[in-house]
Amino acid sequence: MFAKDTDMVWEHLSNGTPLYVDNASSLYALKVADAARRSSKIGQNVAVSNFV
C-alpha cells in the first residue's frame, strides 16, 4: 500500500494527476457516510441526496 501511495504522490507531483478521488466523489462519499450514521442512530433507512 505504501508503494501505491508513493506512486500516486509521484504522479501527482510530476504530472498533476489527481490524488485519490475528485471533489464531487469525495463529497458523495461523505453524504453516504453521514446517511449511514443517521440510519444507525434512528434505526431506519435514510436516503442519500443526489450525487451533484
DAZI-V24336 format. One record per backbone hydrogen bond with DSSP energy under -0.5 kcal/mol. CO is the residue of the C=O (numbers start at 1). NH is the residue of the N-H. Records with the same first field share a line. If there is no record, write none. Layout:
CO->NH + NH
This chain:
1->5
2->6
3->7
4->8
5->9
6->10
7->11
8->12
9->13
10->14
11->15 + 16 + 17
12->16
18->20
19->21
22->26
23->27
24->28
25->29
26->30
27->31
28->32
29->33
30->34
31->35
32->36
33->37
34->38
35->39
36->40
37->41
38->42
39->43 + 44
